[in-house]
Amino acid sequence: QVQLVESGGGLVQAGGSLRLSCAASGSIFSSSSMAWYRQAHGKRRELVAAITRAGSTHHADSVKGRFTISRDNDKNMVYLRMNSLKSEDTGVYYCNQLGVRDNDYWGQGTQVTVSS
């Protein structure tokens, strides 16, 4: 059964930190590069960060130096540590396989709201 469950979002002041977690089913996680995406209100979903199974990472320029993606292969978990949050980081954050399409399966996401 395909399942993605994101958690850890919330309301935080600018400059604050959050750690997002994603529990992924084995069928998604086992051999995949995983990624965090976000969607701000009225905007398209965008890639925030990605990580291969071996641990190589990519972070979008807008979050480089502030966000860190990681994964625990034994627990089928993906994490996103977010520091120095800005108002423009506000949105719904999703995890999924890297390269997934909009009409593929997505979890419910977790809302991050940064107040300025």
OpenMM code with the backbone's topology and positions (N, CA, C; nanometers):
from openmm import Vec3, app, unit

residues = "GLN VAL GLN LEU VAL GLU SER GLY GLY GLY LEU VAL GLN ALA GLY GLY SER LEU ARG LEU SER CYS ALA ALA SER GLY SER ILE PHE SER SER SER SER MET ALA TRP TYR ARG GLN ALA HIS GLY LYS ARG ARG GLU LEU VAL ALA ALA ILE THR ARG ALA GLY SER THR HIS HIS ALA ASP SER VAL LYS GLY ARG PHE THR ILE SER ARG ASP ASN ASP LYS ASN MET VAL TYR LEU ARG MET ASN SER LEU LYS SER GLU ASP THR GLY VAL TYR TYR CYS ASN GLN LEU GLY VAL ARG ASP ASN ASP TYR TRP GLY GLN GLY THR GLN VAL THR VAL SER SER".split()
positions = [
    Vec3(0.0849, -0.1191, 0.0000),
    Vec3(0.0000, 0.0000, 0.0000),
    Vec3(0.0884, 0.1240, 0.0000),
    Vec3(0.0597, 0.2142, -0.0925),
    Vec3(0.1356, 0.3373, -0.1042),
    Vec3(0.0865, 0.4354, 0.0009),
    Vec3(0.1799, 0.4891, 0.0767),
    Vec3(0.1409, 0.5849, 0.1800),
    Vec3(0.2547, 0.6806, 0.2110),
    Vec3(0.2214, 0.8077, 0.2236),
    Vec3(0.3134, 0.9124, 0.2652),
    Vec3(0.2432, 0.9944, 0.3720),
    Vec3(0.3076, 1.0110, 0.4860),
    Vec3(0.2483, 1.0882, 0.5947),
    Vec3(0.3503, 1.1915, 0.6406),
    Vec3(0.3177, 1.3184, 0.6134),
    Vec3(0.4047, 1.4290, 0.6532),
    Vec3(0.3574, 1.4870, 0.7860),
    Vec3(0.4517, 1.5356, 0.8666),
    Vec3(0.4182, 1.5965, 0.9950),
    Vec3(0.5268, 1.6956, 1.0353),
    Vec3(0.4967, 1.7732, 1.1379),
    Vec3(0.5963, 1.8643, 1.1925),
    Vec3(0.5777, 2.0105, 1.1579),
    Vec3(0.4818, 2.0414, 1.0729),
    Vec3(0.4574, 2.1807, 1.0373),
    Vec3(0.3951, 2.2581, 1.1524),
    Vec3(0.3783, 2.3871, 1.1299),
    Vec3(0.3174, 2.4705, 1.2324),
    Vec3(0.3378, 2.6167, 1.2030),
    Vec3(0.3045, 2.6979, 1.3014),
    Vec3(0.3203, 2.8431, 1.2922),
    Vec3(0.4476, 2.8819, 1.3659),
    Vec3(0.5334, 2.9568, 1.2990),
    Vec3(0.6603, 2.9960, 1.3584),
    Vec3(0.6931, 3.1386, 1.3160),
    Vec3(0.7640, 3.2097, 1.4005),
    Vec3(0.8058, 3.3450, 1.3649),
    Vec3(0.9243, 3.3415, 1.2697),
    Vec3(0.9372, 3.4452, 1.1914),
    Vec3(1.0526, 3.4566, 1.1024),
    Vec3(1.1815, 3.4436, 1.1834),
    Vec3(1.2751, 3.3667, 1.1273),
    Vec3(1.3994, 3.3394, 1.1965),
    Vec3(1.3973, 3.2114, 1.2773),
    Vec3(1.2787, 3.1538, 1.2936),
    Vec3(1.2650, 3.0328, 1.3719),
    Vec3(1.2989, 2.9076, 1.2928),
    Vec3(1.2759, 2.7931, 1.3571),
    Vec3(1.3113, 2.6642, 1.2985),
    Vec3(1.1972, 2.5642, 1.3134),
    Vec3(1.1943, 2.4700, 1.2210),
    Vec3(1.1028, 2.3563, 1.2276),
    Vec3(1.1738, 2.2346, 1.1707),
    Vec3(1.1284, 2.1186, 1.2123),
    Vec3(1.1772, 1.9940, 1.1542),
    Vec3(1.0580, 1.9154, 1.1049),
    Vec3(1.0538, 1.8920, 0.9750),
    Vec3(0.9464, 1.8141, 0.9150),
    Vec3(0.9883, 1.6677, 0.9060),
    Vec3(0.8899, 1.5800, 0.9210),
    Vec3(0.9139, 1.4369, 0.9093),
    Vec3(0.8182, 1.3777, 0.8073),
    Vec3(0.8622, 1.2726, 0.7419),
    Vec3(0.7777, 1.2037, 0.6439),
    Vec3(0.7977, 1.0537, 0.6605),
    Vec3(0.6876, 0.9853, 0.6864),
    Vec3(0.6887, 0.8390, 0.6921),
    Vec3(0.6422, 0.7869, 0.5576),
    Vec3(0.7260, 0.7090, 0.4923),
    Vec3(0.6958, 0.6599, 0.3574),
    Vec3(0.6813, 0.5087, 0.3575),
    Vec3(0.5871, 0.4592, 0.2815),
    Vec3(0.5722, 0.3142, 0.2694),
    Vec3(0.6904, 0.2575, 0.1929),
    Vec3(0.7176, 0.1297, 0.2171),
    Vec3(0.8337, 0.0677, 0.1570),
    Vec3(0.8347, 0.0722, 0.0064),
    Vec3(0.7166, 0.0610, -0.0542),
    Vec3(0.7100, 0.0573, -0.1997),
    Vec3(0.7568, 0.1883, -0.2626),
    Vec3(0.7406, 0.2970, -0.1889),
    Vec3(0.7876, 0.4263, -0.2386),
    Vec3(0.9327, 0.4475, -0.2036),
    Vec3(0.9700, 0.4107, -0.0852),
    Vec3(1.0967, 0.4527, -0.0264),
    Vec3(1.2150, 0.3662, -0.0678),
    Vec3(1.1931, 0.2387, -0.0871),
    Vec3(1.3028, 0.1412, -0.0848),
    Vec3(1.4140, 0.1690, -0.1850),
    Vec3(1.3822, 0.2069, -0.3045),
    Vec3(1.4870, 0.2253, -0.4045),
    Vec3(1.4837, 0.3646, -0.4649),
    Vec3(1.4193, 0.4566, -0.3943),
    Vec3(1.3942, 0.5869, -0.4553),
    Vec3(1.4789, 0.6976, -0.3982),
    Vec3(1.5088, 0.7941, -0.4847),
    Vec3(1.5493, 0.9246, -0.4366),
    Vec3(1.4227, 0.9933, -0.3882),
    Vec3(1.4295, 1.0525, -0.2724),
    Vec3(1.3141, 1.1177, -0.2117),
    Vec3(1.3340, 1.2679, -0.2114),
    Vec3(1.2238, 1.3396, -0.1981),
    Vec3(1.2308, 1.4850, -0.2070),
    Vec3(1.1238, 1.5496, -0.1213),
    Vec3(1.1488, 1.6722, -0.0845),
    Vec3(1.0483, 1.7594, -0.0244),
    Vec3(1.0094, 1.8636, -0.1294),
    Vec3(0.8799, 1.8869, -0.1373),
    Vec3(0.8245, 1.9880, -0.2245),
    Vec3(0.7412, 2.0833, -0.1382),
    Vec3(0.7114, 2.2003, -0.1912),
    Vec3(0.6196, 2.2899, -0.1208),
    Vec3(0.5320, 2.3619, -0.2219),
    Vec3(0.4160, 2.4010, -0.1731),
    Vec3(0.3214, 2.4740, -0.2567),
    Vec3(0.2656, 2.5906, -0.1778),
    Vec3(0.2990, 2.7100, -0.2213),
    Vec3(0.2430, 2.8304, -0.1613),
    Vec3(0.1049, 2.8544, -0.2214),
    Vec3(0.0224, 2.9279, -0.1491),
    Vec3(-0.1138, 2.9532, -0.1946),
    Vec3(-0.1126, 3.0199, -0.3312),
    Vec3(-0.1837, 2.9595, -0.4258),
    Vec3(-0.1952, 3.0162, -0.5590),
    Vec3(-0.0760, 2.9935, -0.6495),
    Vec3(0.0208, 2.9141, -0.6037),
    Vec3(0.1400, 2.8896, -0.6833),
    Vec3(0.1568, 2.7408, -0.7125),
    Vec3(0.2407, 2.7106, -0.8082),
    Vec3(0.2694, 2.5723, -0.8422),
    Vec3(0.3574, 2.5082, -0.7358),
    Vec3(0.3439, 2.3780, -0.7237),
    Vec3(0.4293, 2.3045, -0.6321),
    Vec3(0.5729, 2.3116, -0.6830),
    Vec3(0.6695, 2.3276, -0.5932),
    Vec3(0.8096, 2.3392, -0.6337),
    Vec3(0.8968, 2.2452, -0.5508),
    Vec3(1.0066, 2.2052, -0.6095),
    Vec3(1.1022, 2.1195, -0.5412),
    Vec3(1.1846, 2.2023, -0.4433),
    Vec3(1.1949, 2.1535, -0.3211),
    Vec3(1.2726, 2.2216, -0.2177),
    Vec3(1.4076, 2.1540, -0.1979),
    Vec3(1.4057, 2.0217, -0.1856),
    Vec3(1.5305, 1.9480, -0.1612),
    Vec3(1.5089, 1.8021, -0.1986),
    Vec3(1.6186, 1.7337, -0.2307),
    Vec3(1.6109, 1.5936, -0.2681),
    Vec3(1.7312, 1.5193, -0.2115),
    Vec3(1.7141, 1.3876, -0.1956),
    Vec3(1.8220, 1.3057, -0.1406),
    Vec3(1.8168, 1.1674, -0.2035),
    Vec3(1.9334, 1.1179, -0.2456),
    Vec3(1.9390, 0.9833, -0.2997),
    Vec3(1.9405, 0.8821, -0.1856),
    Vec3(1.9238, 0.7567, -0.2196),
    Vec3(1.9277, 0.6532, -0.1174),
    Vec3(2.0645, 0.6502, -0.0482),
    Vec3(2.1673, 0.6840, -0.1226),
    Vec3(2.3035, 0.6843, -0.0669),
    Vec3(2.3336, 0.8095, 0.0150),
    Vec3(2.2443, 0.9089, 0.0076),
    Vec3(2.2621, 1.0267, 0.0924),
    Vec3(2.3118, 1.1514, 0.0225),
    Vec3(2.3283, 1.1475, -0.1076),
    Vec3(2.3650, 1.2698, -0.1793),
    Vec3(2.2444, 1.3619, -0.1834),
    Vec3(2.2701, 1.4914, -0.1630),
    Vec3(2.1588, 1.5854, -0.1503),
    Vec3(2.1655, 1.6985, -0.2521),
    Vec3(2.0497, 1.7554, -0.2758),
    Vec3(2.0349, 1.8758, -0.3568),
    Vec3(1.9357, 1.9662, -0.2847),
    Vec3(1.9689, 2.0951, -0.2749),
    Vec3(1.8780, 2.1922, -0.2151),
    Vec3(1.8566, 2.3056, -0.3137),
    Vec3(1.7325, 2.3496, -0.3260),
    Vec3(1.7023, 2.4630, -0.4118),
    Vec3(1.7797, 2.5857, -0.3642),
    Vec3(1.8126, 2.6730, -0.4571),
    Vec3(1.8899, 2.7920, -0.4222),
    Vec3(1.8208, 2.8755, -0.3140),
    Vec3(1.6889, 2.8788, -0.3173),
    Vec3(1.6133, 2.9612, -0.2221),
    Vec3(1.6251, 2.9126, -0.0783),
    Vec3(1.6668, 2.7877, -0.0582),
    Vec3(1.6742, 2.7341, 0.0782),
    Vec3(1.8152, 2.6887, 0.1151),
    Vec3(1.9071, 2.6978, 0.0200),
    Vec3(2.0432, 2.6493, 0.0432),
    Vec3(2.1052, 2.7227, 0.1619),
    Vec3(2.1665, 2.6458, 0.2515),
    Vec3(2.2272, 2.7038, 0.3699),
    Vec3(2.1314, 2.7195, 0.4866),
    Vec3(2.0021, 2.7027, 0.4621),
    Vec3(1.9015, 2.7147, 0.5689),
    Vec3(1.8302, 2.5832, 0.5953),
    Vec3(1.8035, 2.5059, 0.4907),
    Vec3(1.7313, 2.3794, 0.5029),
    Vec3(1.8274, 2.2637, 0.4806),
    Vec3(1.7986, 2.1525, 0.5470),
    Vec3(1.8788, 2.0316, 0.5294),
    Vec3(1.7872, 1.9102, 0.5215),
    Vec3(1.7988, 1.8373, 0.4116),
    Vec3(1.7216, 1.7138, 0.3958),
    Vec3(1.8064, 1.5961, 0.4437),
    Vec3(1.7400, 1.4992, 0.5040),
    Vec3(1.8087, 1.3777, 0.5477),
    Vec3(1.7104, 1.2620, 0.5411),
    Vec3(1.7619, 1.1414, 0.5548),
    Vec3(1.6738, 1.0240, 0.5516),
    Vec3(1.7299, 0.9162, 0.6423),
    Vec3(1.6406, 0.8310, 0.6895),
    Vec3(1.6772, 0.7135, 0.7680),
    Vec3(1.6218, 0.5933, 0.6926),
    Vec3(1.7083, 0.5219, 0.6238),
    Vec3(1.6640, 0.4109, 0.5399),
    Vec3(1.6082, 0.2947, 0.6221),
    Vec3(1.6541, 0.2801, 0.7435),
    Vec3(1.6049, 0.1701, 0.8281),
    Vec3(1.4613, 0.1956, 0.8732),
    Vec3(1.4247, 0.3227, 0.8853),
    Vec3(1.2917, 0.3583, 0.9359),
    Vec3(1.1981, 0.4067, 0.8261),
    Vec3(1.2449, 0.4105, 0.7011),
    Vec3(1.1637, 0.4639, 0.5904),
    Vec3(1.1156, 0.6068, 0.6201),
    Vec3(1.2072, 0.6886, 0.6682),
    Vec3(1.1731, 0.8248, 0.7061),
    Vec3(1.2585, 0.9242, 0.6277),
    Vec3(1.1989, 1.0375, 0.5971),
    Vec3(1.2688, 1.1498, 0.5348),
    Vec3(1.2422, 1.2716, 0.6222),
    Vec3(1.3423, 1.3548, 0.6388),
    Vec3(1.3310, 1.4718, 0.7260),
    Vec3(1.3721, 1.5979, 0.6506),
    Vec3(1.3218, 1.7110, 0.6968),
    Vec3(1.3644, 1.8404, 0.6458),
    Vec3(1.3820, 1.9330, 0.7650),
    Vec3(1.5045, 1.9662, 0.7926),
    Vec3(1.5346, 2.0619, 0.8976),
    Vec3(1.5355, 2.2005, 0.8348),
    Vec3(1.4544, 2.2910, 0.8895),
    Vec3(1.4401, 2.4246, 0.8340),
    Vec3(1.4800, 2.5274, 0.9388),
    Vec3(1.5848, 2.6016, 0.9108),
    Vec3(1.6324, 2.7080, 0.9996),
    Vec3(1.6165, 2.8436, 0.9316),
    Vec3(1.6247, 2.9482, 1.0110),
    Vec3(1.6181, 3.0856, 0.9585),
    Vec3(1.4992, 3.1031, 0.8644),
    Vec3(1.3846, 3.0587, 0.9088),
    Vec3(1.2653, 3.0612, 0.8235),
    Vec3(1.2254, 3.2033, 0.7875),
    Vec3(1.1749, 3.2169, 0.6651),
    Vec3(1.1297, 3.3454, 0.6118),
    Vec3(0.9818, 3.3346, 0.5765),
    Vec3(0.9174, 3.4494, 0.5625),
    Vec3(0.7747, 3.4477, 0.5290),
    Vec3(0.7507, 3.3776, 0.3955),
    Vec3(0.8450, 3.3885, 0.3039),
    Vec3(0.8281, 3.3241, 0.1728),
    Vec3(0.8413, 3.1725, 0.1782),
    Vec3(0.8773, 3.1174, 0.2930),
    Vec3(0.8790, 2.9717, 0.3101),
    Vec3(0.7410, 2.9160, 0.3439),
    Vec3(0.6451, 3.0030, 0.3658),
    Vec3(0.5093, 2.9607, 0.3986),
    Vec3(0.4487, 2.8784, 0.2862),
    Vec3(0.3852, 2.7680, 0.3226),
    Vec3(0.3190, 2.6834, 0.2245),
    Vec3(0.2917, 2.5456, 0.2821),
    Vec3(0.2356, 2.4606, 0.1981),
    Vec3(0.2150, 2.3211, 0.2357),
    Vec3(0.3338, 2.2415, 0.1836),
    Vec3(0.3947, 2.1642, 0.2720),
    Vec3(0.5134, 2.0871, 0.2389),
    Vec3(0.4759, 1.9395, 0.2233),
    Vec3(0.5239, 1.8818, 0.1149),
    Vec3(0.4976, 1.7421, 0.0811),
    Vec3(0.6290, 1.6679, 0.0608),
    Vec3(0.6295, 1.5416, 0.0955),
    Vec3(0.7423, 1.4585, 0.0544),
    Vec3(0.6915, 1.3586, -0.0482),
    Vec3(0.7820, 1.3126, -0.1334),
    Vec3(0.7465, 1.2160, -0.2354),
    Vec3(0.8741, 1.1709, -0.3053),
    Vec3(0.8596, 1.0791, -0.3968),
    Vec3(0.9740, 1.0401, -0.4777),
    Vec3(1.0175, 1.1597, -0.5616),
    Vec3(1.1449, 1.1657, -0.5931),
    Vec3(1.1947, 1.2694, -0.6821),
    Vec3(1.1417, 1.2424, -0.8227),
    Vec3(1.0894, 1.3462, -0.8862),
    Vec3(1.0420, 1.3330, -1.0236),
    Vec3(0.8977, 1.2916, -1.0379),
    Vec3(0.8260, 1.2772, -0.9262),
    Vec3(0.6861, 1.2378, -0.9350),
    Vec3(0.6044, 1.3477, -1.0018),
    Vec3(0.4947, 1.3076, -1.0655),
    Vec3(0.4123, 1.4050, -1.1376),
    Vec3(0.2975, 1.4537, -1.0497),
    Vec3(0.2381, 1.5644, -1.0908),
    Vec3(0.1292, 1.6216, -1.0116),
    Vec3(0.0119, 1.5267, -0.9969),
    Vec3(-0.0144, 1.4437, -1.0976),
    Vec3(-0.1309, 1.3556, -1.0916),
    Vec3(-0.0976, 1.2182, -1.0342),
    Vec3(0.0213, 1.2019, -0.9798),
    Vec3(0.0547, 1.0800, -0.9073),
    Vec3(0.0060, 1.0925, -0.7625),
    Vec3(0.0289, 0.9882, -0.6842),
    Vec3(-0.0151, 0.9900, -0.5444),
    Vec3(0.0667, 1.0908, -0.4626),
    Vec3(-0.0040, 1.1679, -0.3784),
    Vec3(0.0588, 1.2598, -0.2846),
    Vec3(-0.0053, 1.2416, -0.1477),
    Vec3(0.0704, 1.2625, -0.0424),
    Vec3(0.0141, 1.2629, 0.0911),
    Vec3(-0.0621, 1.3919, 0.1173),
    Vec3(-0.1033, 1.4106, 0.2426),
    Vec3(-0.1839, 1.5281, 0.2751),
    Vec3(-0.1003, 1.6532, 0.2945),
    Vec3(0.0296, 1.6366, 0.3129),
    Vec3(0.1178, 1.7507, 0.3341),
    Vec3(0.1091, 1.8032, 0.4764),
    Vec3(0.1979, 1.8957, 0.5076),
    Vec3(0.1962, 1.9612, 0.6386),
    Vec3(0.2154, 2.1113, 0.6180),
    Vec3(0.1307, 2.1898, 0.6842),
    Vec3(0.1299, 2.3344, 0.6647),
    Vec3(0.2405, 2.4004, 0.7462),
    Vec3(0.3174, 2.4840, 0.6793),
    Vec3(0.4176, 2.5669, 0.7467),
    Vec3(0.3782, 2.7120, 0.7246),
    Vec3(0.3636, 2.7857, 0.8332),
    Vec3(0.3286, 2.9268, 0.8255),
    Vec3(0.4338, 3.0061, 0.9020),
    Vec3(0.4981, 3.0992, 0.8325),
    Vec3(0.6017, 3.1813, 0.8940),
    Vec3(0.5494, 3.3237, 0.9037),
    Vec3(0.5392, 3.3727, 1.0228),
    Vec3(0.4895, 3.5091, 1.0443),
    Vec3(0.6068, 3.6057, 1.0505),
    Vec3(0.5869, 3.7211, 0.9863),
    Vec3(0.6964, 3.8200, 0.9835),
    Vec3(0.6792, 3.9242, 1.0921),
] * unit.nanometer
topology = app.Topology()
chain = topology.addChain("A")
for resn in residues:
    res = topology.addResidue(resn, chain)
    for name in ("N", "CA", "C"):
        topology.addAtom(name, app.Element.getBySymbol(name[0]), res)
